[in-house]
Amino acid sequence: METINTRRTIRKYSDREVSESLLNRLLAEASRTQTMGNLQLYSVVVTRSKEGKERLAPAHFNQPMVTEAPVVLTVCADYNRTSAWCRNRKAAPGYDNFLSFINAATDALLFTQTFCNLAEEEGLGLCYLGTTVYMPQMIIDTLRLPELVMPVATLTVGWPAENPPLTDRLSAEAFVHNETYRDYTAADIDRLYAYKESLEENKHFCEINHKETLAQIFTDIRYTKKDCEAMSAGLMEALKRQKFL
């Protein structure tokens, strides 16, 4: 409990090696997480080499931790292995569709979160890279992912060389709905986001970006409509090439 309440995203790592035995144990333990039909619809590509990390970096906008972390894990939604099993056991798989991608992606993300929890309990530091689904084709090509395999999450892993401050979180009141979904009034939004908007670092963020509100940082700079639409198109094209659409 203490670990989850104090967890931090770590982007700077020491030179200490993450042993193969420790990593393999954590990956195996994470496989006990929930999975649809007990099929474990995921695969993990482990990248340790300098060359491999350098090839992956452009897909993640060359964020420094991709090449500086001892280990990079790319977690993939994988229906290729299950389909091969079916074909080799006189069964006809029918998993080249979007529902199957959602099922496999859910499996992969559940595995990812379980691995994060286990690794942080061991004292490892992690950074979850949301960029994985921004330019997936670059990752697919770099890692030579076959059809019915799609990258959905990337983790940089290592021993922390920093202790950044905790980031804020919305209260449970903001996301827990009893019985049915209750939509938010303007007064609800004011109350639920008051603390986040009052933080000095967020006020400073607005000042240096010349924005009136924190929300404008997200809509106008970080996650613009134009960028979201362009990356959505790339994601859909990658899903088509991987035969999920």
NUGU-619021 format. One record per atom (N, C-alpha, C): residue in three letters; x, y, z. Coordinates in steps of 0.001 Angstrom, whole numbers, padded with zeros to 6 digits, always signed. Atoms other than C-alpha are relative to their C-alpha. Layout:
residues N
AlaXYZ
...
end
This chain:
residues 245
Met+000825-001203+000000
Met+000000+000000+000000
Met+000861+001256+000000
Glu-000864-001173-000068
Glu+002798+002395+000888
Glu+000643+000292-001349
Thr-000643-000192+001292
Thr+004454+001809-002488
Thr-000919+000710-000979
Ile+000910-000611+000957
Ile+001382+002720-004510
Ile-000320+001442+000382
Asn+000316-001353-000440
Asn+000714+005814-002404
Asn+001151+000971-000181
Thr-001164-000864+000163
Thr+004218+007119-002967
Thr+000686-000203-001342
Arg-000647+000321+001271
Arg+004878+005943-006520
Arg+000267+001277-000803
Arg-000437-001114+000822
Arg+006696+008316-008847
Arg+000428-000512-001362
Thr-000543+000325+001308
Thr+007490+008287-012527
Thr+001476+000335+000006
Ile-001448-000174-000014
Ile+011244+007814-012883
Ile+000522+000062-001437
Arg-000553-000192+001344
Arg+013016+009157-015955
Arg+001529+000002-000013
Lys-001455+000031-000080
Lys+016622+009132-014717
Lys+000422-001233+000805
Tyr-000369+001286-000571
Tyr+018395+005886-013883
Tyr+001495-000064+000299
Ser-001403+000229-000326
Ser+021638+004789-012253
Ser+000600-000989-000989
Asp-000680+000951+000881
Asp+024238+002651-014011
Asp-000141-001442+000463
Arg+000162+001349-000545
Arg+023290-000330-011871
Arg-000821-000876-000942
Glu+000666+000920+000913
Glu+022286-003312-013956
Glu-001304-000527+000591
Val+001203+000751-000368
Val+018786-004770-013852
Val+000258-001430-000424
Ser-000426+001357+000334
Ser+019678-008428-013650
Ser-001064-000738-000807
Glu+000919+000804+000809
Glu+018171-010865-016098
Glu-000880-000872+000885
Ser+000774+000867-000886
Ser+017090-013109-013249
Ser-001132+000767+000679
Leu+001042-000807-000629
Leu+015189-010307-011503
Leu-001079+000361-001011
Leu+000979-000391+001015
Leu+013555-009098-014698
Leu-000867-001183-000400
Asn+000767+001179+000410
Asn+012523-012607-015739
Asn-000971-000435+001092
Arg+000909+000362-001094
Arg+011076-013295-012298
Arg-001204+000934+000037
Leu+001104-000958-000033
Leu+009005-010118-012380
Leu-000952-000200-001180
Leu+000849+000252+001166
Leu+007754-010842-015896
Leu-000843-001251+000203
Ala+000750+001234-000257
Ala+006757-014355-014850
Ala-001075+000225+001054
Glu+000980-000265-001044
Glu+005038-013141-011684
Glu-001153+000854-000532
Ala+001049-000853+000555
Ala+003138-010501-013645
Ala-001004-000780-000831
Ser+000904+000813+000814
Ser+001643-013255-015783
Ser-001151-000588+000810
Arg+001117+000446-000824
Arg-000576-014150-012826
Arg-001146+001002+000000
Thr+001065-001003+000058
Thr-002646-011069-013601
Thr-001217-000546-000740
Gln+001220+000414+000687
Gln-006188-011289-014973
Gln+000228-000073-001516
Thr-000135+000152+001447
Thr-006508-012470-018586
Thr-001273-000616-000566
Met+001226+000489+000618
Met-009392-013157-020959
Met+000148-001455-000424
Gly+000007+001393+000408
Gly-010135-016862-021286
Gly+001260-000755+000355
Asn-001289+000585-000376
Asn-006773-017647-019651
Asn+000914-000179-001209
Leu-000774+000108+001237
Leu-005206-017017-023070
Leu+001292+000820+000020
Gln-001203-000843-000080
Gln-002591-014419-022031
Gln+000335+000601-001370
Leu-000077-000562+001342
Leu-003019-012341-025169
Leu+000992+001153-000076
Tyr-001025-001039+000012
Tyr+000239-010406-024842
Tyr+001361-000637-000229
Ser-001410+000354+000062
Ser+003931-010578-025606
Ser+000804+001220+000414
Val-000869-001084-000446
Val+006817-008510-024249
Val+001328-000094-000736
Val-001308-000063+000645
Val+009851-007455-026272
Val+000939+000759+000933
Val-000990-000591-000913
Val+012852-006764-024016
Val+001152+000569-000821
Thr-001100-000656+000710
Thr+015369-004263-025368
Thr+001034+000469+001014
Arg-001110-000390-000879
Arg+018711-003949-023579
Arg+001148+000666-000767
Ser-001165-000473+000747
Ser+021209-003189-026334
Ser-000103+001489-000305
Lys-000077-001420+000349
Lys+022321+000370-027036
Lys-000597+000232-001381
Glu+000481-000150+001370
Glu+021569-000142-030716
Glu-001513-000150-000073
Gly+001442+000218+000012
Gly+018085-001472-030069
Gly-000756+001175+000569
Lys+000657-001150-000612
Lys+017180+001421-027807
Lys+000082+001226-000905
Glu-000132-001125+000929
Glu+018507+003911-030329
Glu-000965-000131-001173
Arg+000969+000195+001092
Arg+016299+002370-033019
Arg-001421+000293+000455
Leu+001343-000259-000527
Leu+013246+002644-030760
Leu-000244+001470+000316
Ala+000140-001365-000508
Ala+013907+006196-029597
Ala-000825+000932-000896
Pro+000787-000930+000820
Pro+012494+008068-032637
Pro-001507-000205+000107
Ala+001435+000269-000145
Ala+009117+006358-032158
Ala-000555+000613+001275
His+000408-000609-001274
His+009055+007909-028673
His+000506+001435+000100
Phe-000402-001405+000077
Phe+010060+011410-029815
Phe+001365+000237+000643
Asn-001369-000090-000504
Asn+013637+010710-028711
Asn+000084+000479+001446
Gln-000072-000317-001423
Gln+012836+011076-025032
Gln+001251-000667+000585
Pro-001308+000510-000434
Pro+016188+010629-023228
Pro-000058-001325+000738
Met+000016+001226-000815
Met+015048+007839-020895
Met-000061-001262-000850
Val+000068+001197+000843
Val+014513+005490-023855
Val+001394-000572-000227
Thr-001363+000479+000230
Thr+018241+005293-024547
Thr+000803-000095+001296
Glu-000774-000017-001243
Glu+019415+005931-020967
Glu-000406-001096+000981
Ala+000441+001051-000915
Ala+017333+003293-019153
Ala+000711-001307-000314
Pro-000632+001301+000248
Pro+018977-000116-018710
Pro-000856-000931-000853
Val+000909+000926+000682
Val+015889-001889-020050
Val-001203+000783-000537
Val+001251-000501+000559
Val+013014-000949-022346
Val-000883-001202-000317
Leu+000958+001075+000256
Leu+009955-003191-022410
Leu-001107+000519-000904
Thr+001138-000316+000872
Thr+007464-003054-025274
Thr-001023-001114+000158
Val+001054+000982-000246
Val+004238-004801-024316
Val-000982+000051-001167
Cys+000812+000077+001217
Cys+002171-005975-027263
Cys-001273-000808+000217
Ala+001195+000827+000152
Ala-001368-007143-027801
Ala+000325-001062-001035
Asp-000484+001080+000869
Asp-000719-010543-029338
Asp-001051-001089-000176
Tyr+000872+001115+000360
Tyr-003226-012786-031071
Tyr+000692-000921-001007
Asn-000753+000853+000923
Asn-000544-014247-033350
Asn+000300-001358+000626
Arg-000367+001257-000652
Arg+000624-016846-030842
Arg-001216-000899+000204
Thr+001215+000779-000228
Thr-002897-017949-029923
Thr-000548-000557-001314
Ser+000478+000463+001305
Ser-003851-018153-033611
Ser+000851-001146-000517
Ala-000881+001093+000418
Ala-000795-020303-034340
Ala-000305-001277+000774
Trp+000381+001156-000829
Trp-001738-022595-031470
Trp-001264-000653-000550
Cys+001255+000537+000535
Cys-005248-022932-032872
Cys+000228-000764-001306
Arg-000224+000652+001298
Arg-004060-023719-036402
Arg+000744-001321+000155
Asn-000774+001232-000220
Asn-001644-026327-035056
Asn-000750-001043+000819
Arg+000807+000944-000774
Arg-004433-027973-033057
Arg-001362-000226-000667
Lys+001194+000279+000806
Lys-006996-028394-035877
Lys-001179+000881+000386
Ala+001031-000991-000319
Ala-008897-025252-034840
Ala+000187+001190-000923
Ala-000045-001105+000951
Ala-009772-022318-037096
Ala-000158+001325+000738
Pro+000100-001268-000730
Pro-008938-018956-035443
Pro-000715+001067-000820
Gly+000690-001101+000671
Gly-011068-015920-036250
Gly+000225+001299+000737
Tyr-000341-001106-000882
Tyr-009222-013168-034439
Tyr+000590+001195-000737
Asp-000460-001139+000793
Asp-008414-010765-037272
Asp-001100+001054-000055
Asn+001077-000982-000099
Asn-010907-008162-036078
Asn+000248+000917+001186
Phe-000255-001039-000992
Phe-011171-005124-033853
Phe-000316-000464+001417
Leu+000320+000505-001337
Leu-012860-006902-030943
Leu+001175-000783+000574
Ser-001143+000782-000472
Ser-009907-009261-030736
Ser+001155+000905+000407
Phe-001033-000959-000412
Phe-007522-006298-030649
Phe-000324+000583+001369
Ile+000383-000559-001296
Ile-009481-004772-027756
Ile+000250-001009+001113
Asn-000227+001034-001011
Asn-009371-008065-025868
Asn+001492-000178+000295
Ala-001435+000190-000185
Ala-005642-008489-026447
Ala+000643+001236+000621
Ala-000547-001226-000572
Ala-004900-004845-025653
Ala-000336+000098+001486
Thr+000384+000006-001414
Thr-006821-005171-022382
Thr+000896-000944+000785
Asp-000905+000955-000636
Asp-004809-008269-021493
Asp+001392+000600+000177
Ala-001349-000550-000022
Ala-001574-006493-022347
Ala+000136+001125+001030
Leu-000063-001119-000937
Leu-002383-003415-020278
Leu-000167-000459+001444
Leu+000087+000574-001348
Leu-003461-005479-017277
Leu+001357-000576+000409
Phe-001331+000539-000272
Phe-000133-007300-017508
Phe+000987+001126+000307
Thr-000912-001138-000186
Thr+001699-003971-017805
Thr-000135+000594+001387
Gln+000193-000609-001312
Gln+000144-002538-014667
Gln+000449-000929+001122
Thr-000457+000945-001025
Thr+000766-005695-012660
Thr+001521-000028+000075
Phe-001460-000038+000008
Phe+004405-005681-013758
Phe+000500+001267+000686
Cys-000416-001265-000633
Cys+004698-002017-012723
Cys-000072-000102+001515
Asn+000159+000114-001452
Asn+003378-002750-009253
Asn+001081-000901+000608
Leu-001005+000934-000514
Leu+005714-005718-008770
Leu+001405+000598-000064
Ala-001339-000566+000167
Ala+008768-003884-010118
Ala+000257+001119+001001
Glu-000176-001100-000949
Glu+008196-000848-007928
Glu+000124-000512+001427
Glu-000183+000604-001316
Glu+007868-003080-004878
Glu+001441-000455+000208
Glu-001399+000420-000075
Glu+011403-004284-005695
Glu+000945+001202+000066
Gly-000825-001204-000025
Gly+012618-000665-005745
Gly+000391+000514-001364
Leu-000283-000471+001349
Leu+012861-000330-009519
Leu-000809+001258-000311
Gly+000716-001171+000481
Gly+011858+002906-011220
Gly-000484-000227-001410
Leu+000634+000233+001291
Leu+009595+003036-014248
Leu-000538+001296-000584
Cys+000732-001052+000699
Cys+008295+005416-016845
Cys-000864-000658-001063
Tyr+000950+000520+000988
Tyr+005187+004501-018827
Tyr-000053+000990-001158
Leu-000042-000881+001165
Leu+005446+005889-022363
Leu-001299-000084-000789
Gly+001246-000041+000756
Gly+002107+006892-023814
Gly+000223+000148-001487
Thr-000317-000203+001415
Thr+003879+007545-027106
Thr-000088-001284-000823
Thr+000015+001284+000713
Thr+003638+003840-027999
Thr-001062-000045-001085
Val+001089+000055+000985
Val+000330+004326-029804
Val-000024+001227-000901
Tyr-000043-001187+000861
Tyr+001332+007623-031420
Tyr+000555-000331-001383
Met-000612+000385+001283
Met+003586+006142-034103
Met+000305-001498+000026
Pro-000218+001442-000202
Pro+003072+002388-033778
Pro+000729-000683-001142
Gln-000628+000697+001127
Gln+004272+001514-037272
Gln+001514-000009+000125
Met-001447-000036-000196
Met+007809+002604-036400
Met+000443-001095+000967
Ile-000323+001051-000970
Ile+007775+000236-033426
Ile-000188-001375-000628
Ile+000260+001270+000689
Ile+006241-002566-035490
Ile+001168-000367-000910
Asp-001105+000263+000918
Asp+008991-002226-038085
Asp+001301-000287+000754
Thr-001245+000158-000756
Thr+011801-001888-035536
Thr+000074-001357+000686
Leu+000031+001255-000759
Leu+010725-004921-033502
Leu-000435-001187-000839
Arg+000392+001059+000933
Arg+009625-006929-036549
Arg-001225-000762+000505
Leu+001208+000623-000530
Leu+006180-007570-035149
Leu-000832-000568-001145
Pro+000812+000596+001064
Pro+004137-009995-037275
Pro-001449+000459+000079
Glu+001431-000318-000016
Glu+000462-009665-038134
Glu-000635-000519+001295
Leu+000722+000299-001234
Leu-001921-009775-035160
Leu+000838+000230+001257
Val-000766-000469-001156
Val+000736-008261-032887
Val+000088+001516-000095
Met+000099-001459+000016
Met+000341-004600-031924
Met+000578+000564+001294
Pro-000538-000599-001222
Pro+002419-002508-029496
Pro-001042+000888+000671
Val+000983-000826-000723
Val+000263-000931-026788
Val+000595+000729+001193
Ala-000591-000661-001160
Ala+002625+000031-023949
Ala+001513-000174-000026
Thr-001447+000068-000138
Thr+006290+000807-023365
Thr+000391+000472+001390
Leu-000527-000369-001306
Leu+008123+000927-020050
Leu+001511+000133-000078
Thr-001430-000053-000254
Thr+011605+002206-019323
Thr+000201-000442+001445
Val-000178+000668-001297
Val+013005+000278-016352
Val+001446+000127+000455
Gly-001343-000057-000562
Gly+015972+000817-014074
Gly-000045+000387+001466
Trp-000080-000429-001395
Trp+017188+001716-010612
Trp+000003+001525+000033
Pro+000172-001459+000039
Pro+016165+005316-009803
Pro+001281+000770+000320
Ala-001074-000948-000293
Ala+018711+008119-009934
Ala-000605+001372+000277
Glu+000696-001238-000352
Glu+016155+010745-008905
Glu-001140-000338+000937
Asn+001147+000164-000894
Asn+013386+011261-006392
Asn-000936+001190-000208
Pro+000836-001151+000328
Pro+010911+013609-008067
Pro-001180+000118+000959
Pro+001160-000164-000884
Pro+007982+015083-006133
Pro-001200-000791-000510
Leu+001241+000665+000394
Leu+004652+013294-006130
Leu-000837+000934-000855
Thr+000924-000787+000801
Thr+002278+014468-008809
Thr-001402-000081+000594
Asp+001347-000058-000580
Asp-001269+015443-007911
Asp-000922-001011-000664
Arg+001049+000866+000524
Arg-004296+013217-008406
Arg-001357+000573+000384
Leu+001367-000363-000349
Leu-008003+013944-008542
Leu-000480-000891+001138
Ser+000568+000803-001076
Ser-009970+012758-005531
Ser-000906-001079-000578
Ala+000878+001083+000448
Ala-012015+009558-005766
Ala-001385+000523-000367
Glu+001307-000594+000309
Glu-015117+011746-005798
Glu-000104+000377-001472
Ala+000014-000445+001389
Ala-014094+012857-009284
Ala-000319-001112-000983
Phe+000172+001083+000980
Phe-014315+009416-010867
Phe-000850-001169+000470
Val+000853+001077-000500
Val-016492+007190-008663
Val-001461+000406-000143
His+001428-000251+000211
His-020159+006992-009671
His-000784-001153+000627
Asn+000793+001021-000676
Asn-022708+005126-007572
Asn-001246-000359-000799
Glu+001164+000575+000707
Glu-025233+002918-009411
Glu-000054+000397-001468
Thr+000006-000475+001384
Thr-025322+005076-012568
Thr+000951+001180-000120
Tyr-000909-001131+000254
Tyr-023087+007693-014175
Tyr-000739+001310+000256
Arg+000560-001324-000274
Arg-023779+011181-012872
Arg+000869+001036-000695
Asp-000790-000957+000764
Asp-022702+013875-015296
Asp+000410+001183+000877
Tyr-000608-001058-000802
Tyr-020671+016845-014072
Tyr-000598+001364-000324
Thr+000429-001376+000159
Thr-022066+020306-013522
Thr+001229+000907+000013
Ala-001103-000958-000055
Ala-019929+023423-013832
Ala+000517+000134+001429
Ala-000403-000094-001402
Ala-019916+023607-010035
Ala+000826-001219+000413
Asp-000784+001208-000280
Asp-018677+020003-009849
Asp+001424+000152-000519
Ile-001321-000171+000609
Ile-015810+020793-012219
Ile+000833+000992+000804
Asp-000722-000995-000807
Asp-014873+023872-010200
Asp+000545-000631+001276
Arg-000394+000601-001281
Arg-014763+021849-006989
Arg+001063-001083-000197
Leu-000871+001158+000175
Leu-013036+018746-008350
Leu+001387+000367-000527
Tyr-001278-000411+000574
Tyr-010287+020620-010201
Tyr+000649+001162+000743
Ala-000510-001175-000728
Ala-009736+023384-007642
Ala+001427-000214+000489
Tyr-001339+000239-000547
Tyr-006709+021769-006008
Tyr+001044-000044-001107
Lys-000937+000100+001120
Lys-004994+020867-009293
Lys+000321+001387-000553
Glu-000203-001312+000602
Glu-005494+024383-010629
Glu+000663+000986+000954
Ser-000593-000914-000988
Ser-004273+025972-007394
Ser+001491-000225+000202
Leu-001410+000324-000211
Leu-000844+024311-007460
Leu+000900+001008-000714
Glu-000876-001024+000550
Glu+001971+026783-008041
Glu+000659-000454-001296
Glu-000646+000468+001225
Glu+003664+024566-010627
Glu-000945+000047-001199
Asn+000959-000078+001094
Asn+000477+024456-012676
Asn-000307+001438-000390
Lys+000164-001424+000308
Lys-000023+028192-012403
Lys+001190+000500-000821
His-001209-000403+000730
His+003572+028661-013552
His-000017-000555-001419
Phe+000115+000624+001311
Phe+002952+026250-016423
Phe-000855+000856-000927
Cys+000872-000876+000787
Cys+000138+028506-017604
Cys+000726+001296-000368
Glu-000695-001274+000230
Glu+002273+031636-017254
Glu+001047-000120-001102
Ile-001087+000105+000973
Ile+005240+030389-019253
Ile-000509-000385-001387
Asn+000593+000354+001292
Asn+002943+029078-021986
Asn-001037+001014-000458
His+000913-001093+000350
His+000846+032250-022025
His-001433-000496-000210
Lys+001351+000529+000052
Lys-002390+030404-021344
Lys-000781+000451+001231
Glu+000855-000477-001091
Glu-005318+031544-019219
Glu-000326-001109+000984
Thr+000394+001108-000866
Thr-006243+028104-017874
Thr+000885-001210-000252
Leu-000770+001238+000134
Leu-004529+024772-017266
Leu-000582-000881-001097
Ala+000632+000815+001039
Ala-007048+023060-019539
Ala+000501+000381-001388
Gln-000489-000437+001306
Gln-005760+025161-022441
Gln+001379-000557-000320
Ile-001297+000645+000233
Ile-002314+023631-021960
Ile-000199-001327-000721
Phe+000263+001313+000590
Phe-003815+020269-022866
Phe-000639+000115-001379
Thr+000691-000087+001284
Thr-006098+021384-025686
Thr+000805+000712-001075
Asp-000700-000839+000973
Asp-003767+023901-027318
Asp+001459-000395-000221
Ile-001430+000306+000096
Ile-000291+022461-026669
Ile+000280-001493+000063
Arg-000421+001386-000231
Arg-000039+018913-025332
Arg-000750-001004-000870
Tyr+000813+000975+000735
Tyr-002928+017028-026972
Tyr-000991+000744-000893
Thr+000849-000815+000871
Thr-004253+019145-029801
Thr-000898-000890-000855
Lys+000925+000726+000876
Lys-007170+018102-031982
Lys+000707-000445-001275
Lys-000716+000324+001235
Lys-004924+018203-035053
Lys+000917-001194+000197
Asp-000923+001107-000255
Asp-002311+015921-033513
Asp-000749-001296+000292
Cys+000768+001203-000334
Cys-004896+013524-032106
Cys-000601-000633-001248
Glu+000584+000525+001229
Glu-006576+013188-035483
Glu+001064-000644-000888
Ala-001078+000546+000837
Ala-003278+012640-037305
Ala+000507-001324+000560
Met-000495+001231-000609
Met-002079+010028-034820
Met-001067-001082+000020
Ser+001087+000975+000113
Ser-005499+008358-034847
Ser+000032-000673-001364
Ala-000073+000552+001353
Ala-005154+007934-038599
Ala+001159-000995-000107
Gly-001139+000906+000024
Gly-001715+006374-038135
Gly-000269-001280+000764
Leu+000350+001171-000795
Leu-003024+004047-035439
Leu-000934-000922-000771
Met+000941+000810+000769
Met-005896+002891-037634
Met+000693-000700-001162
Glu-000724+000606+001107
Glu-003554+002276-040553
Glu+000861-001156+000492
Ala-000822+001077-000564
Ala-001233+000230-038330
Ala-000862-001204+000363
Leu+000900+001100-000342
Leu-004174-001834-037071
Leu-000432-000754-001260
Lys+000344+000659+001264
Lys-005132-002534-040692
Lys+001153-000879-000483
Arg-001156+000755+000459
Arg-001612-003635-041574
Arg+000254-001234+000860
Gln-000193+001148-000908
Gln-001504-005904-038533
Gln-001211-000940-000009
Lys+001161+000862+000243
Lys-004849-007415-039667
Lys-001014-000014+001141
Phe+001034-000116-001022
Phe-006899-006261-036687
Phe-001217+000775-000520
Leu+001132-000700+000628
Leu-009120-004193-038994
Leu-000116-000467-001445
end
